[in-house]
């Protein structure tokens, strides 16, 4: 296999589920490590570098929401939450603490593989950059500056800490200012989902992005505009 061996941490208190995920992911060439509780998961996730974490919400001790929240204080490792059917509140909480995606149990291994590949695909963060003609890779607006080479965002003169997916979403909107994107467009181009996408994923990330920008610059936050019945755009102040 030409691509690097991606390391994935699978966290679930059910051995049967860990074994199932390990089997399917190893078939795809990934290197898998396991944790069965929140304490172990947090220790492993902060003490080592993984390319992705599959994290169950319902764990003994520290639950998955808390694990993700604490992890986000020190690392930006992509996280896919595993939630039981009907635990919609947990999925919302997961996004709020920085999860990148979720899979609902009982899940299809094919769906898990698809979502894992979508997040790990190397081109996911740069596939749309060819649309940008500016060679400097910096995007400068009156209240918002995106330094793409450094993956740094400043709003109102203050640096804003974003998760990888929040950054990708903002950058994608910013390279086509004033263009309206449907939620389906954003799922396809930013998340690389064509078959398994929940539109609320986009809504939740937009909400969190606005909240983070608003803390340092309400003007920057107001640039991310909802076009009712259509989608979202980044509107440049006239």
GROMACS elastic network, one bead per residue, 0.5 to 0.9 nm:
[ bonds ]
;  ai    aj funct       b0    kb
    1     4     6  0.76837   500
    1     5     6  0.83310   500
    1    29     6  0.77890   500
    2     5     6  0.89057   500
    3     6     6  0.84723   500
    5    29     6  0.68212   500
    5    30     6  0.57958   500
    5    31     6  0.63895   500
    6    29     6  0.79134   500
    6    30     6  0.52413   500
    6    31     6  0.59560   500
    6    32     6  0.84911   500
    6    50     6  0.76258   500
    6    51     6  0.58757   500
    6    52     6  0.80834   500
    6   120     6  0.82046   500
    7    30     6  0.61609   500
    7    32     6  0.59623   500
    7    33     6  0.75745   500
    7    49     6  0.80083   500
    7    50     6  0.51533   500
    7    51     6  0.53672   500
    7    52     6  0.69237   500
    7    53     6  0.87556   500
    8    25     6  0.86787   500
    8    30     6  0.69304   500
    8    31     6  0.61440   500
    8    32     6  0.50466   500
    8    33     6  0.63457   500
    8    34     6  0.85136   500
    8    50     6  0.57160   500
    8    51     6  0.58979   500
    8    52     6  0.50231   500
    8    53     6  0.56122   500
    8    54     6  0.73884   500
    9    31     6  0.86096   500
    9    32     6  0.59471   500
    9    34     6  0.56184   500
    9    35     6  0.73428   500
    9    41     6  0.80406   500
    9    44     6  0.83737   500
    9    45     6  0.76982   500
    9    50     6  0.66940   500
    9    51     6  0.83312   500
    9    52     6  0.65819   500
    9    54     6  0.61787   500
    9    55     6  0.80607   500
   10    18     6  0.64677   500
   10    21     6  0.75902   500
   10    22     6  0.76169   500
   10    32     6  0.69814   500
   10    33     6  0.61920   500
   10    35     6  0.63386   500
   10    36     6  0.84599   500
   10    41     6  0.85630   500
   10    52     6  0.88078   500
   10    53     6  0.60542   500
   10    55     6  0.63605   500
   10    56     6  0.84243   500
   11    14     6  0.89714   500
   11    18     6  0.72055   500
   11    33     6  0.86466   500
   11    34     6  0.58465   500
   11    36     6  0.56830   500
   11    37     6  0.69785   500
   11    38     6  0.78720   500
   11    40     6  0.88787   500
   11    41     6  0.64413   500
   11    53     6  0.74906   500
   11    54     6  0.59572   500
   11    56     6  0.59206   500
   11    59     6  0.85894   500
   11    64     6  0.86559   500
   12    15     6  0.72176   500
   12    17     6  0.69737   500
   12    18     6  0.61585   500
   12    34     6  0.79889   500
   12    35     6  0.66156   500
   12    36     6  0.50956   500
   12    37     6  0.67784   500
   12    38     6  0.87495   500
   12    54     6  0.83152   500
   12    55     6  0.66527   500
   12    56     6  0.52255   500
   12    57     6  0.83326   500
   12    58     6  0.80669   500
   12    59     6  0.68519   500
   12    82     6  0.84945   500
   13    16     6  0.89354   500
   13    17     6  0.82502   500
   13    18     6  0.79774   500
   13    35     6  0.76856   500
   13    37     6  0.58991   500
   13    38     6  0.89438   500
   13    56     6  0.79206   500
   13    58     6  0.81058   500
   13    59     6  0.60755   500
   13    60     6  0.73245   500
   14    17     6  0.55200   500
   14    18     6  0.65004   500
   14    19     6  0.87468   500
   14    36     6  0.72395   500
   15    18     6  0.50489   500
   15    19     6  0.59849   500
   15    20     6  0.85080   500
   15    36     6  0.76959   500
   16    19     6  0.51889   500
   16    20     6  0.61842   500
   16    21     6  0.87114   500
   17    20     6  0.50476   500
   17    21     6  0.61345   500
   17    22     6  0.83967   500
   18    21     6  0.52602   500
   18    22     6  0.59412   500
   18    23     6  0.85201   500
   18    34     6  0.71037   500
   18    35     6  0.85769   500
   18    36     6  0.84498   500
   19    22     6  0.50551   500
   19    23     6  0.60917   500
   19    24     6  0.87529   500
   20    23     6  0.52566   500
   20    24     6  0.64389   500
   20    25     6  0.86090   500
   20   109     6  0.81103   500
   21    24     6  0.53441   500
   21    25     6  0.59357   500
   21    26     6  0.83311   500
   21    32     6  0.89912   500
   21   109     6  0.71510   500
   21   112     6  0.83577   500
   21   113     6  0.89890   500
   22    25     6  0.52262   500
   22    26     6  0.58439   500
   22    27     6  0.84326   500
   22    30     6  0.87904   500
   22    31     6  0.86756   500
   22    32     6  0.61817   500
   22    33     6  0.81753   500
   22    34     6  0.84189   500
   23    26     6  0.53817   500
   23    27     6  0.63256   500
   24    27     6  0.51727   500
   24    28     6  0.67474   500
   24   109     6  0.69103   500
   24   110     6  0.85126   500
   24   113     6  0.77008   500
   25    28     6  0.51581   500
   25    29     6  0.67156   500
   25    30     6  0.56808   500
   25    31     6  0.78520   500
   25    32     6  0.74104   500
   25   109     6  0.88271   500
   25   112     6  0.89000   500
   25   113     6  0.69389   500
   25   116     6  0.89808   500
   26    31     6  0.63412   500
   26    32     6  0.68755   500
   27    30     6  0.73986   500
   28   113     6  0.81913   500
   34    41     6  0.80719   500
   35    38     6  0.77864   500
   35    39     6  0.87655   500
   35    40     6  0.58425   500
   35    41     6  0.53631   500
   35    44     6  0.80820   500
   36    39     6  0.87584   500
   36    40     6  0.70454   500
   36    41     6  0.73488   500
   36    59     6  0.77279   500
   36    60     6  0.83605   500
   37    40     6  0.56381   500
   37    41     6  0.62050   500
   37    42     6  0.87631   500
   37    59     6  0.56043   500
   37    60     6  0.56529   500
   37    61     6  0.68032   500
   37    62     6  0.73242   500
   37    63     6  0.79628   500
   37    64     6  0.88293   500
   38    42     6  0.60538   500
   38    43     6  0.85150   500
   38    59     6  0.60449   500
   38    60     6  0.66378   500
   38    61     6  0.60745   500
   38    63     6  0.57763   500
   38    64     6  0.65332   500
   38    66     6  0.82705   500
   38    67     6  0.62098   500
   39    42     6  0.53040   500
   39    43     6  0.62070   500
   39    44     6  0.86443   500
   39    60     6  0.87670   500
   39    61     6  0.69975   500
   39    62     6  0.62121   500
   39    63     6  0.88689   500
   39    67     6  0.79717   500
   40    43     6  0.51331   500
   40    44     6  0.60789   500
   40    45     6  0.84112   500
   41    44     6  0.52232   500
   41    45     6  0.58605   500
   41    46     6  0.84473   500
   41    55     6  0.84977   500
   41    67     6  0.74447   500
   42    45     6  0.50860   500
   42    46     6  0.59794   500
   42    47     6  0.81873   500
   42    62     6  0.88992   500
   42    67     6  0.59017   500
   42    68     6  0.82953   500
   42    70     6  0.78464   500
   42    71     6  0.68850   500
   43    46     6  0.55306   500
   43    47     6  0.58645   500
   43    48     6  0.84144   500
   44    47     6  0.51236   500
   44    48     6  0.58550   500
   44    49     6  0.85483   500
   45    48     6  0.56438   500
   45    49     6  0.67998   500
   45    50     6  0.69764   500
   45    53     6  0.80401   500
   45    71     6  0.72776   500
   45    75     6  0.85849   500
   45    77     6  0.83740   500
   46    49     6  0.74391   500
   46    71     6  0.66735   500
   46    74     6  0.74179   500
   46    75     6  0.72340   500
   49    52     6  0.89248   500
   49    77     6  0.79194   500
   50    53     6  0.69925   500
   50    77     6  0.67693   500
   50    78     6  0.86207   500
   51    77     6  0.64123   500
   51    78     6  0.69251   500
   51   120     6  0.73740   500
   52    77     6  0.59573   500
   52    79     6  0.58828   500
   52    80     6  0.76867   500
   52   116     6  0.78836   500
   52   119     6  0.81932   500
   52   120     6  0.75933   500
   53    77     6  0.72220   500
   53    78     6  0.63423   500
   53    80     6  0.62335   500
   53    81     6  0.82626   500
   54    78     6  0.88115   500
   54    79     6  0.60383   500
   54    81     6  0.59709   500
   54    82     6  0.68889   500
   54   102     6  0.88343   500
   54   116     6  0.87829   500
   55    64     6  0.61606   500
   55    65     6  0.88774   500
   55    67     6  0.85965   500
   55    68     6  0.82314   500
   55    79     6  0.68185   500
   55    80     6  0.60827   500
   55    82     6  0.57246   500
   55    83     6  0.87790   500
   55   102     6  0.89156   500
   56    59     6  0.66181   500
   56    63     6  0.80143   500
   56    64     6  0.56813   500
   56    65     6  0.87150   500
   56    80     6  0.85115   500
   56    81     6  0.56541   500
   56    83     6  0.62651   500
   56    84     6  0.88530   500
   57    63     6  0.58578   500
   57    65     6  0.60730   500
   57    66     6  0.89102   500
   57    67     6  0.89877   500
   57    81     6  0.64505   500
   57    82     6  0.59845   500
   57    83     6  0.56975   500
   57    84     6  0.82080   500
   57    90     6  0.72767   500
   57    91     6  0.86160   500
   57    94     6  0.82710   500
   58    62     6  0.88364   500
   58    63     6  0.56043   500
   58    64     6  0.62395   500
   58    65     6  0.85376   500
   58    82     6  0.85640   500
   58    83     6  0.75795   500
   58    84     6  0.84546   500
   59    62     6  0.64935   500
   59    64     6  0.62535   500
   60    63     6  0.64157   500
   62    65     6  0.82096   500
   62    66     6  0.61980   500
   62    67     6  0.65475   500
   63    66     6  0.55024   500
   63    67     6  0.62827   500
   63    68     6  0.87923   500
   64    68     6  0.60855   500
   64    69     6  0.84705   500
   64    81     6  0.76490   500
   64    82     6  0.87652   500
   64    94     6  0.81642   500
   65    68     6  0.52597   500
   65    69     6  0.61473   500
   65    70     6  0.87197   500
   65    81     6  0.86065   500
   65    90     6  0.76290   500
   65    93     6  0.69026   500
   65    94     6  0.56999   500
   65    97     6  0.70674   500
   65    99     6  0.86900   500
   66    70     6  0.61047   500
   66    71     6  0.83788   500
   66    94     6  0.89981   500
   66    97     6  0.82147   500
   67    70     6  0.53401   500
   67    71     6  0.60096   500
   67    72     6  0.85914   500
   68    71     6  0.50158   500
   68    72     6  0.60904   500
   68    73     6  0.88523   500
   68    79     6  0.75920   500
   68    81     6  0.89469   500
   68    94     6  0.75179   500
   68    97     6  0.64123   500
   68    98     6  0.68268   500
   68    99     6  0.68422   500
   69    72     6  0.53125   500
   69    73     6  0.68480   500
   69    94     6  0.83697   500
   69    96     6  0.87006   500
   69    98     6  0.68698   500
   69    99     6  0.86380   500
   70    73     6  0.53802   500
   70    74     6  0.73740   500
   70    75     6  0.88812   500
   70    97     6  0.86737   500
   71    74     6  0.56388   500
   71    75     6  0.57024   500
   71    76     6  0.76251   500
   71    77     6  0.81325   500
   72    75     6  0.51665   500
   72    76     6  0.58639   500
   72    77     6  0.79209   500
   72    97     6  0.74075   500
   72    98     6  0.66007   500
   72    99     6  0.88634   500
   72   163     6  0.81102   500
   73    76     6  0.83117   500
   76    79     6  0.86318   500
   76    98     6  0.85558   500
   76   162     6  0.87121   500
   76   163     6  0.59585   500
   76   164     6  0.66964   500
   77   163     6  0.86746   500
   77   164     6  0.83025   500
   78    98     6  0.87363   500
   78    99     6  0.71128   500
   78   100     6  0.60599   500
   78   101     6  0.86094   500
   78   119     6  0.75325   500
   78   120     6  0.86450   500
   78   163     6  0.85089   500
   78   164     6  0.75659   500
   78   165     6  0.83826   500
   79    98     6  0.78844   500
   79    99     6  0.50917   500
   79   100     6  0.54014   500
   79   101     6  0.67701   500
   79   102     6  0.82865   500
   80    99     6  0.61837   500
   80   100     6  0.58379   500
   80   103     6  0.70439   500
   80   115     6  0.83711   500
   80   116     6  0.80070   500
   81    91     6  0.76194   500
   81    94     6  0.70387   500
   81    95     6  0.89962   500
   81    99     6  0.66781   500
   81   100     6  0.79547   500
   81   101     6  0.62346   500
   81   103     6  0.62237   500
   81   104     6  0.84303   500
   82    91     6  0.87120   500
   82   101     6  0.89091   500
   82   102     6  0.56957   500
   82   103     6  0.50251   500
   82   104     6  0.59385   500
   82   105     6  0.67714   500
   82   107     6  0.89414   500
   83    86     6  0.83520   500
   83    87     6  0.63994   500
   83    88     6  0.82791   500
   83    90     6  0.72440   500
   83    91     6  0.69827   500
   83   102     6  0.69823   500
   83   103     6  0.63066   500
   83   105     6  0.58913   500
   83   106     6  0.88349   500
   84    87     6  0.57490   500
   84    88     6  0.86745   500
   84   103     6  0.85675   500
   84   104     6  0.55764   500
   84   106     6  0.71393   500
   85    88     6  0.76993   500
   85   104     6  0.57223   500
   85   105     6  0.57896   500
   85   106     6  0.73697   500
   86    89     6  0.83474   500
   86   104     6  0.86810   500
   87    90     6  0.53561   500
   87    91     6  0.66614   500
   87   104     6  0.86933   500
   88    91     6  0.50854   500
   88    92     6  0.63966   500
   88    93     6  0.86611   500
   89    92     6  0.51248   500
   89    93     6  0.61486   500
   89    94     6  0.84836   500
   90    94     6  0.59425   500
   90    95     6  0.86663   500
   91    95     6  0.63836   500
   91    96     6  0.86531   500
   91    99     6  0.87593   500
   91   101     6  0.85988   500
   91   102     6  0.68658   500
   92    95     6  0.52671   500
   92    96     6  0.62693   500
   92    97     6  0.88745   500
   92   200     6  0.89136   500
   92   201     6  0.88680   500
   92   204     6  0.75146   500
   93    97     6  0.63366   500
   93    98     6  0.87275   500
   93    99     6  0.87285   500
   94    97     6  0.53889   500
   94    98     6  0.64130   500
   94    99     6  0.52730   500
   94   100     6  0.83725   500
   94   101     6  0.83490   500
   94   102     6  0.81647   500
   95    98     6  0.51075   500
   95   100     6  0.66914   500
   95   101     6  0.73764   500
   95   102     6  0.86319   500
   95   201     6  0.78612   500
   95   204     6  0.66946   500
   95   205     6  0.72797   500
   95   208     6  0.84418   500
   96    99     6  0.73031   500
   96   204     6  0.75367   500
   96   205     6  0.82045   500
   96   208     6  0.68645   500
   98   163     6  0.67367   500
   98   165     6  0.89997   500
   98   205     6  0.89755   500
   98   208     6  0.89631   500
   99   102     6  0.76266   500
   99   163     6  0.88088   500
  100   119     6  0.84549   500
  100   163     6  0.84411   500
  100   164     6  0.84135   500
  100   165     6  0.65310   500
  100   166     6  0.88376   500
  100   201     6  0.84741   500
  100   205     6  0.88282   500
  101   115     6  0.81352   500
  101   119     6  0.89672   500
  101   201     6  0.72737   500
  102   115     6  0.88023   500
  102   201     6  0.89528   500
  103   106     6  0.87058   500
  103   107     6  0.68004   500
  103   111     6  0.80685   500
  103   112     6  0.69505   500
  103   115     6  0.84086   500
  104   107     6  0.58002   500
  105   108     6  0.83527   500
  107   110     6  0.84344   500
  107   111     6  0.70958   500
  107   112     6  0.73108   500
  108   111     6  0.52198   500
  108   112     6  0.65707   500
  108   113     6  0.88181   500
  109   112     6  0.50421   500
  109   113     6  0.61829   500
  109   114     6  0.85639   500
  110   113     6  0.51467   500
  110   114     6  0.61414   500
  110   115     6  0.86901   500
  111   114     6  0.50212   500
  111   115     6  0.62058   500
  111   116     6  0.85428   500
  111   195     6  0.89407   500
  111   196     6  0.71808   500
  112   115     6  0.52073   500
  112   116     6  0.60674   500
  112   117     6  0.85355   500
  113   116     6  0.50657   500
  113   117     6  0.60436   500
  113   118     6  0.84648   500
  114   117     6  0.52125   500
  114   118     6  0.60963   500
  114   119     6  0.87841   500
  114   193     6  0.84509   500
  114   196     6  0.83234   500
  115   119     6  0.63607   500
  115   120     6  0.86076   500
  115   191     6  0.88247   500
  115   192     6  0.85971   500
  115   193     6  0.77018   500
  115   196     6  0.79254   500
  116   119     6  0.53614   500
  116   120     6  0.61115   500
  116   121     6  0.83839   500
  117   120     6  0.50075   500
  117   121     6  0.55827   500
  118   121     6  0.54620   500
  118   122     6  0.89706   500
  118   124     6  0.73084   500
  118   191     6  0.66270   500
  118   192     6  0.55193   500
  118   193     6  0.69954   500
  119   122     6  0.82440   500
  119   124     6  0.70735   500
  119   191     6  0.70410   500
  119   192     6  0.77881   500
  120   123     6  0.85351   500
  120   124     6  0.75609   500
  121   124     6  0.54539   500
  121   125     6  0.83254   500
  121   192     6  0.88509   500
  122   125     6  0.69034   500
  122   126     6  0.78376   500
  122   127     6  0.86598   500
  123   126     6  0.51659   500
  123   128     6  0.85901   500
  124   127     6  0.55625   500
  124   128     6  0.81077   500
  124   168     6  0.87718   500
  124   189     6  0.81034   500
  124   190     6  0.69629   500
  124   191     6  0.74691   500
  124   192     6  0.70626   500
  125   128     6  0.76740   500
  125   129     6  0.83263   500
  125   164     6  0.86077   500
  125   165     6  0.86961   500
  125   168     6  0.63825   500
  125   190     6  0.77273   500
  126   129     6  0.52352   500
  126   130     6  0.79994   500
  126   168     6  0.88211   500
  127   130     6  0.70633   500
  127   189     6  0.83507   500
  128   131     6  0.59326   500
  128   132     6  0.79748   500
  128   172     6  0.74229   500
  128   189     6  0.76745   500
  128   190     6  0.86048   500
  129   132     6  0.54793   500
  129   133     6  0.85740   500
  129   137     6  0.88835   500
  129   172     6  0.84419   500
  129   175     6  0.82464   500
  130   133     6  0.72417   500
  131   175     6  0.75940   500
  131   176     6  0.85302   500
  132   135     6  0.78922   500
  132   137     6  0.78855   500
  132   175     6  0.63922   500
  132   176     6  0.85049   500
  133   136     6  0.89444   500
  133   137     6  0.85821   500
  134   137     6  0.59712   500
  134   138     6  0.76866   500
  134   139     6  0.84604   500
  135   138     6  0.82077   500
  136   139     6  0.83960   500
  136   147     6  0.87872   500
  136   148     6  0.86800   500
  136   149     6  0.86559   500
  137   146     6  0.83461   500
  137   147     6  0.66344   500
  137   148     6  0.54596   500
  137   149     6  0.65642   500
  138   145     6  0.73251   500
  138   146     6  0.56655   500
  138   148     6  0.57576   500
  138   149     6  0.77465   500
  139   144     6  0.81367   500
  139   145     6  0.57511   500
  139   146     6  0.50247   500
  139   147     6  0.65580   500
  139   148     6  0.77570   500
  139   171     6  0.85735   500
  139   174     6  0.73958   500
  139   175     6  0.75192   500
  140   143     6  0.81737   500
  140   144     6  0.61988   500
  140   146     6  0.64628   500
  140   147     6  0.84348   500
  141   145     6  0.60158   500
  141   146     6  0.86649   500
  141   220     6  0.89477   500
  141   236     6  0.72009   500
  141   237     6  0.84397   500
  142   145     6  0.79911   500
  142   156     6  0.84131   500
  142   220     6  0.83973   500
  142   236     6  0.81608   500
  142   237     6  0.75572   500
  143   154     6  0.82726   500
  143   155     6  0.56328   500
  143   156     6  0.52213   500
  143   157     6  0.78350   500
  143   217     6  0.73871   500
  143   219     6  0.64184   500
  143   220     6  0.52323   500
  143   223     6  0.88008   500
  143   237     6  0.88703   500
  144   153     6  0.73931   500
  144   154     6  0.58469   500
  144   156     6  0.65644   500
  144   157     6  0.80730   500
  144   217     6  0.86900   500
  144   219     6  0.87698   500
  144   220     6  0.58750   500
  145   152     6  0.82059   500
  145   153     6  0.57937   500
  145   154     6  0.51449   500
  145   155     6  0.64433   500
  145   156     6  0.86715   500
  145   157     6  0.84907   500
  146   150     6  0.87493   500
  146   151     6  0.72916   500
  146   152     6  0.59273   500
  146   154     6  0.65558   500
  146   155     6  0.88257   500
  146   170     6  0.88750   500
  146   171     6  0.73581   500
  146   174     6  0.84976   500
  147   150     6  0.56302   500
  147   151     6  0.57559   500
  147   152     6  0.51039   500
  147   153     6  0.63270   500
  147   154     6  0.83941   500
  148   152     6  0.64863   500
  148   153     6  0.82935   500
  148   171     6  0.80534   500
  149   152     6  0.78751   500
  150   153     6  0.88008   500
  151   164     6  0.88294   500
  151   167     6  0.75543   500
  152   159     6  0.72907   500
  152   160     6  0.76325   500
  152   161     6  0.80615   500
  152   162     6  0.86218   500
  152   167     6  0.85014   500
  153   158     6  0.83648   500
  153   159     6  0.57637   500
  153   160     6  0.55558   500
  153   161     6  0.74704   500
  153   162     6  0.79863   500
  153   167     6  0.80053   500
  154   157     6  0.57706   500
  154   158     6  0.51409   500
  154   160     6  0.56169   500
  154   161     6  0.89081   500
  154   213     6  0.87654   500
  154   216     6  0.89946   500
  155   158     6  0.52886   500
  155   159     6  0.63474   500
  155   160     6  0.67866   500
  155   213     6  0.65639   500
  155   214     6  0.87816   500
  155   216     6  0.64355   500
  155   217     6  0.57303   500
  155   218     6  0.89398   500
  155   219     6  0.85510   500
  155   220     6  0.61054   500
  155   221     6  0.85979   500
  156   159     6  0.84062   500
  156   213     6  0.88823   500
  156   216     6  0.63704   500
  156   217     6  0.51314   500
  156   218     6  0.85549   500
  156   219     6  0.79178   500
  156   220     6  0.71865   500
  157   216     6  0.82590   500
  157   217     6  0.84653   500
  158   216     6  0.63964   500
  158   217     6  0.81783   500
  159   216     6  0.84005   500
  160   212     6  0.69917   500
  160   213     6  0.68615   500
  160   216     6  0.78482   500
  161   167     6  0.89165   500
  161   212     6  0.78399   500
  162   165     6  0.79007   500
  162   166     6  0.57030   500
  162   167     6  0.57553   500
  162   209     6  0.77096   500
  162   212     6  0.78952   500
  163   166     6  0.52004   500
  163   167     6  0.61952   500
  163   168     6  0.86865   500
  164   167     6  0.51772   500
  164   168     6  0.62270   500
  164   169     6  0.87095   500
  165   168     6  0.50082   500
  165   169     6  0.61258   500
  165   170     6  0.85986   500
  165   190     6  0.78849   500
  165   191     6  0.80778   500
  165   205     6  0.80490   500
  166   169     6  0.51778   500
  166   170     6  0.62287   500
  166   171     6  0.85899   500
  166   205     6  0.63543   500
  166   206     6  0.78236   500
  166   208     6  0.80193   500
  166   209     6  0.62502   500
  167   170     6  0.52020   500
  167   171     6  0.60425   500
  167   172     6  0.84430   500
  167   209     6  0.85058   500
  168   171     6  0.51501   500
  168   172     6  0.59573   500
  168   173     6  0.86234   500
  168   190     6  0.66037   500
  168   191     6  0.89958   500
  169   172     6  0.51712   500
  169   173     6  0.63480   500
  169   174     6  0.85876   500
  169   186     6  0.77424   500
  169   190     6  0.62594   500
  169   191     6  0.88239   500
  169   202     6  0.87808   500
  169   205     6  0.80740   500
  169   206     6  0.80489   500
  169   209     6  0.87416   500
  170   173     6  0.52797   500
  170   174     6  0.60414   500
  170   175     6  0.87896   500
  170   206     6  0.85806   500
  170   209     6  0.78080   500
  170   224     6  0.86070   500
  170   234     6  0.82744   500
  171   175     6  0.61913   500
  171   176     6  0.89103   500
  172   175     6  0.56234   500
  172   176     6  0.71260   500
  172   186     6  0.84956   500
  172   189     6  0.84977   500
  172   190     6  0.73025   500
  173   176     6  0.56760   500
  173   177     6  0.63214   500
  173   178     6  0.84118   500
  173   179     6  0.78131   500
  173   180     6  0.85776   500
  173   181     6  0.80260   500
  173   186     6  0.89816   500
  173   224     6  0.84175   500
  173   232     6  0.82740   500
  173   233     6  0.61961   500
  173   234     6  0.56306   500
  174   177     6  0.52116   500
  174   178     6  0.85300   500
  174   233     6  0.84087   500
  174   234     6  0.60868   500
  174   235     6  0.87520   500
  176   179     6  0.57043   500
  176   180     6  0.86942   500
  176   233     6  0.84296   500
  176   234     6  0.77996   500
  177   180     6  0.84557   500
  177   233     6  0.69581   500
  177   234     6  0.52571   500
  177   235     6  0.60246   500
  177   236     6  0.65566   500
  178   233     6  0.57593   500
  178   234     6  0.54940   500
  178   236     6  0.65905   500
  179   232     6  0.83429   500
  179   233     6  0.56993   500
  179   234     6  0.72289   500
  179   235     6  0.80550   500
  180   226     6  0.88973   500
  180   227     6  0.73536   500
  180   230     6  0.75599   500
  180   231     6  0.64203   500
  180   232     6  0.55350   500
  180   234     6  0.79097   500
  181   184     6  0.80152   500
  181   185     6  0.59224   500
  181   186     6  0.65912   500
  181   227     6  0.89265   500
  181   230     6  0.73685   500
  181   231     6  0.54439   500
  181   232     6  0.54405   500
  181   233     6  0.61676   500
  182   185     6  0.50599   500
  182   186     6  0.64368   500
  182   187     6  0.87247   500
  182   227     6  0.89483   500
  182   229     6  0.87899   500
  182   230     6  0.54423   500
  182   232     6  0.64880   500
  182   233     6  0.88779   500
  183   186     6  0.50685   500
  183   187     6  0.61611   500
  183   188     6  0.85766   500
  183   199     6  0.61876   500
  183   200     6  0.87170   500
  183   202     6  0.63017   500
  183   203     6  0.79684   500
  183   230     6  0.76861   500
  183   231     6  0.54392   500
  183   232     6  0.73798   500
  184   187     6  0.51227   500
  184   188     6  0.61714   500
  184   189     6  0.86065   500
  184   193     6  0.87294   500
  184   194     6  0.84925   500
  184   197     6  0.82569   500
  184   199     6  0.70066   500
  184   202     6  0.87310   500
  184   231     6  0.85353   500
  185   188     6  0.51885   500
  185   189     6  0.60367   500
  185   190     6  0.81511   500
  185   231     6  0.88804   500
  186   189     6  0.52099   500
  186   190     6  0.53797   500
  186   191     6  0.70312   500
  186   192     6  0.84529   500
  186   193     6  0.89035   500
  186   202     6  0.71888   500
  186   231     6  0.89140   500
  186   232     6  0.89859   500
  187   190     6  0.56581   500
  187   192     6  0.62129   500
  187   193     6  0.55212   500
  187   194     6  0.75115   500
  187   197     6  0.66343   500
  187   198     6  0.82102   500
  187   199     6  0.73634   500
  187   201     6  0.80916   500
  187   202     6  0.69009   500
  188   191     6  0.57250   500
  188   194     6  0.55534   500
  188   195     6  0.89503   500
  188   197     6  0.83607   500
  189   192     6  0.52311   500
  189   193     6  0.75332   500
  190   193     6  0.81562   500
  191   194     6  0.89031   500
  191   197     6  0.85451   500
  193   196     6  0.60080   500
  193   197     6  0.57236   500
  194   197     6  0.69149   500
  197   200     6  0.87088   500
  197   201     6  0.77742   500
  198   201     6  0.56371   500
  198   202     6  0.78611   500
  199   202     6  0.55812   500
  199   203     6  0.68133   500
  199   204     6  0.89688   500
  200   204     6  0.59620   500
  200   205     6  0.84392   500
  201   204     6  0.53878   500
  201   205     6  0.63094   500
  201   206     6  0.86992   500
  202   205     6  0.52612   500
  202   206     6  0.61307   500
  202   207     6  0.85792   500
  203   206     6  0.51935   500
  203   207     6  0.61658   500
  203   208     6  0.87446   500
  204   207     6  0.50617   500
  204   208     6  0.62633   500
  204   209     6  0.85555   500
  205   208     6  0.51251   500
  205   209     6  0.59895   500
  205   210     6  0.85262   500
  206   209     6  0.50419   500
  206   210     6  0.61246   500
  206   211     6  0.85876   500
  206   224     6  0.79634   500
  206   232     6  0.86452   500
  207   210     6  0.52673   500
  207   211     6  0.62478   500
  207   212     6  0.87890   500
  208   211     6  0.50367   500
  208   212     6  0.62232   500
  208   213     6  0.86370   500
  209   212     6  0.52935   500
  209   213     6  0.62596   500
  209   214     6  0.84735   500
  209   221     6  0.78218   500
  209   224     6  0.87907   500
  210   213     6  0.51689   500
  210   214     6  0.58452   500
  210   215     6  0.86840   500
  210   218     6  0.85552   500
  210   220     6  0.82587   500
  210   222     6  0.75930   500
  210   223     6  0.89033   500
  210   224     6  0.70905   500
  211   214     6  0.50267   500
  211   215     6  0.64253   500
  211   218     6  0.89371   500
  211   221     6  0.72659   500
  212   215     6  0.54903   500
  212   216     6  0.74337   500
  212   217     6  0.88174   500
  212   221     6  0.79792   500
  213   216     6  0.57435   500
  213   217     6  0.57205   500
  213   218     6  0.67658   500
  213   219     6  0.85418   500
  213   220     6  0.62008   500
  213   221     6  0.50229   500
  213   222     6  0.87991   500
  214   219     6  0.74932   500
  214   220     6  0.69502   500
  214   221     6  0.50175   500
  214   222     6  0.79378   500
  215   218     6  0.70042   500
  215   221     6  0.86662   500
  216   220     6  0.84351   500
  216   221     6  0.88675   500
  217   220     6  0.52899   500
  217   221     6  0.64507   500
  217   222     6  0.87287   500
  218   222     6  0.60733   500
  218   223     6  0.88090   500
  219   222     6  0.51581   500
  219   223     6  0.66875   500
  219   237     6  0.89180   500
  220   223     6  0.53388   500
  220   224     6  0.76449   500
  221   224     6  0.59374   500
  221   225     6  0.86323   500
  222   225     6  0.65549   500
  222   234     6  0.87534   500
  222   235     6  0.81970   500
  223   233     6  0.80041   500
  223   234     6  0.53160   500
  223   236     6  0.63360   500
  223   237     6  0.73713   500
  224   232     6  0.69837   500
  224   233     6  0.58759   500
  224   235     6  0.62924   500
  225   231     6  0.86322   500
  225   232     6  0.56593   500
  225   233     6  0.53757   500
  225   234     6  0.60199   500
  225   235     6  0.64110   500
  226   229     6  0.87735   500
  226   230     6  0.81205   500
  226   231     6  0.60512   500
  226   233     6  0.67087   500
  226   234     6  0.89352   500
  227   230     6  0.55075   500
  227   231     6  0.52118   500
  227   232     6  0.55049   500
  227   233     6  0.72905   500
  228   231     6  0.64529   500
  228   232     6  0.82370   500
  235   238     6  0.88843   500
